[in-house]
């Protein structure tokens, strides 16, 4: 898949994630909240996956850097000067959060990750903006 297609998919996934998070946040005191929360988490999972693969393709095409794993690509994105240390640490934590959601389901973990989306979404959007500005 070409870089522009990956960026387009990444952009769409970010919008879907934001929609899901906003809806779940709106329904916090509603019996449907767990459904909306879990939907937001599922969108977080695939957005994170698309994000790191877009970073991988971006680094390969624009910087000649080859990376093979989500954390490795985030570290290389930092090393190439696109992120500061705090952003890098948060993105690495985000990968850990994504991994927690894909390997097990516990209500307390789901709740913890859902609340983390408030800080992760702006960071994901920043990564998208950086890539869009450089392509």
C-alpha positions in Angstrom: 0.0 0.0 0.0 1.3 3.4 -0.9 2.2 6.0 1.7 -0.7 8.3 0.6 -3.2 5.5 1.0 -1.8 4.7 4.5 -2.1 8.3 5.5 -5.7 8.5 4.2 -6.6 5.3 6.2 -4.8 6.8 9.3 -6.7 10.0 8.9 -10.1 8.3 8.7 -9.3 6.0 11.6 -8.5 9.0 13.8 -11.8 10.6 13.0 -13.6 7.3 13.8 -11.7 7.1 17.1 -12.7 10.6 18.1 -16.3 9.9 17.3 -16.4 6.8 19.4 -14.6 8.4 22.3 -16.9 11.4 22.3 -20.0 9.2 22.1 -18.8 7.0 25.0 -17.9 10.0 27.1 -21.4 11.4 26.5 -23.0 8.1 27.7 -20.9 7.7 30.8 -24.0 7.5 33.1 -26.0 5.4 30.7 -26.5 1.6 30.6 -25.1 1.6 27.1 -21.8 3.1 28.2 -19.9 -0.2 28.2 -20.8 -0.8 24.6 -19.7 2.7 23.5 -16.5 2.5 25.7 -15.6 -0.9 24.2 -16.3 0.5 20.7 -13.9 3.4 21.4 -11.2 0.9 22.6 -11.6 -1.2 19.5 -11.1 1.9 17.3 -8.1 2.8 19.4 -6.6 -0.6 18.7 -6.9 -0.3 14.9 -5.9 3.4 14.9 -2.8 2.5 16.8 -2.0 -0.3 14.4 -2.6 2.0 11.4 -0.5 4.8 13.0 2.6 2.8 13.5 2.4 1.2 10.1 2.1 4.7 8.6 5.1 5.9 10.6 7.0 2.8 9.3 6.2 3.7 5.7 6.8 7.4 6.2 10.2 6.8 7.7 11.1 4.4 4.9 10.1 6.7 2.1 11.1 10.1 3.6 14.1 9.2 5.8 15.4 5.9 4.4 14.9 4.4 7.9 13.8 0.8 8.2 11.9 -0.2 11.4 10.0 -3.4 12.0 8.0 -3.0 15.2 5.6 -0.5 16.7 8.0 0.6 19.4 11.0 0.6 17.1 9.2 2.8 14.6 8.2 5.3 17.4 11.8 5.4 18.6 13.0 6.0 15.1 10.4 8.7 14.6 11.8 10.4 17.7 15.4 9.9 16.6 14.6 11.5 13.3 13.5 14.6 15.2 9.7 14.4 14.8 8.8 13.9 18.5 10.1 15.2 21.8 11.0 12.8 24.7 7.7 13.2 26.5 5.7 12.5 23.4 7.8 9.5 22.6 7.3 8.1 26.1 3.5 8.6 25.8 3.4 6.9 22.4 5.3 4.0 23.8 2.9 3.8 26.7 0.1 3.9 24.2 1.5 0.8 22.4 1.5 -1.0 25.8 -2.1 0.0 26.3 -3.0 -1.3 22.9 -1.3 -4.5 23.7 -3.2 -4.9 26.9 -6.5 -4.6 25.0 -5.6 -7.1 22.4 -4.5 -9.9 24.7 -7.0 -9.9 27.5 -10.3 -8.3 28.6 -10.7 -7.0 32.1 -13.3 -4.3 33.0 -10.7 -2.3 35.0 -8.2 -2.3 32.2 -10.9 -1.3 29.7 -11.8 1.6 31.9 -8.2 2.7 32.4 -7.5 2.6 28.7 -10.7 4.5 27.9 -9.7 7.3 30.2 -6.2 7.4 28.7 -7.7 8.1 25.3 -8.2 11.7 26.4 -4.4 12.1 26.3 -3.7 9.7 23.5 -6.0 11.2 20.9 -4.3 14.6 20.7 -0.9 12.8 20.4 -2.2 10.6 17.6 -3.5 13.7 15.9 -0.1 15.3 16.2 1.6 12.4 14.6 -0.9 12.6 11.7 -0.3 16.4 11.3 3.5 15.9 11.3 3.3 13.3 8.6 0.8 15.3 6.5 3.1 18.4 6.7 6.2 16.4 5.6 4.6 14.5 2.7 
